[in-house]
Amino acid sequence: MRQLIPLLVLSLSTTSCFSTVTAKQEMAPKNIIMVIGDGMGPAYTTAYRYFSDNPKTEMIETTVFDRHLKGFSSTYPASVSGIVTDSAASATALATGIKSYNGAIGVDINKNELQTVLEWSKLQGKKTGIVVTSQINHATPASYLTHNESRKNYNAIADSYLDDGIKADLYFGGGWKYFIREDRHLVDEFKEAGFHYLDNYQDLINLPNNKPVLGLFADIGLPWALDDTNKHRLS
């Protein structure tokens, strides 16, 4: 009888572990979309709350952000940059898990390249993409796609999207200024690499199913939402 007890415990443990693994597998998401409100802190959401409030009602109305709010976290760069982070350092931290200096694009404080979650996903054979209202070579998207010592090197960052290997299947945002230049026509090079290209919102309804896509809709960044009367937009 004494010999049966360990076997019974092992059997229960194995069954329990198997059930846990199966449950976790069933709960694993098929797709992951990471949404970043660049520069969006409490002052931003509070200002929007006051802006959208109906003064005729007693209570302040809820906003679209309320149902998503789970808590707050503080942000700061590597100590070499003080206590206030910028888009490049914060995006690098989000994309790689490593804090860096302000202005860093996918590199650490010693300017060594860091693997990003988007690069890792691509290596796993997953489809990847970015959809932004800035230019697609701006600090936040660039920190997921490439590596550069300075966020200000816009042309070099744009070039790296091809020169360092294509790491996304979809790019939506602005950037004609950097991708259609006198010294290099990156849009044509993307086309030669098999990408479908579009430069207006109306063509979004005719995207091919079997080709990667590059969509540039502005010279630099897209118009601010409050100033844009075009209902066909990315945000």
C-alpha positions, 0 to 999 in steps of 0.5 A: 500500500505504501508504494501506491501512494507516491504513484497516485500523487505523481499521477494527479500531479501529471494530470493537473499540470497537463490540464494547466498547460492545456488551459494556458494554450487555449487562452493564448491569443492568436494575435497581439496588437500593442496600442501606444498613445505616444506622450499620453499621460494623465494630463492628456486624458484629463484634458480630453475628459473636460473637452468632451464633457457635456456641461448640461449634465450633473456628472462628468461623462465617461470617455473611451479610455475608461473601459481600458484603464487598468492602472498607471505606471511611471516611465523614465529613461536610463540614468544617463538621460535624467528622469524624463523619458522621450519617445525613443527611449520609452519605445525602446524599453517597450520593444526590448525590455531594456531601458536606454538613453533619450534618442536611442532607437533599439540600442542600449546605453552603449549603442549595442543593438537590442532584439525587439519583440517585433523582430523576435515575432518575425523570426517565429514566422509571424506576420508583423506590422505597424500602423501609426499617425506619425511618419513610419520612421519616427521614434516610436515605430522605428524602435520596434523595427530597426537600430540607430544611435539617434532618432534624428537620423530619419533618412538612415532609419528609413533606409534601414527598413530595406537595407537591414532586412524587411521586418514587417508585412505592413507599414501604414503612416506618413513619410513621403519626405523620407521614402521618396527622396532625390538620392533614393526612392525607397517606395520603388524599392519596396515595390521591387521587393514585392510590396503593394503601395498605396498613398490614399485612404480610399485604396484601403478597401482594395488591399491584396490578400497575398502581398505585403503592404506599404501605405504612406498618406502624408509628407511627414506625420498625418494631420491631427485628429481634431484638425482633420475633416477627412473621415477616411483616416488611420485613427 
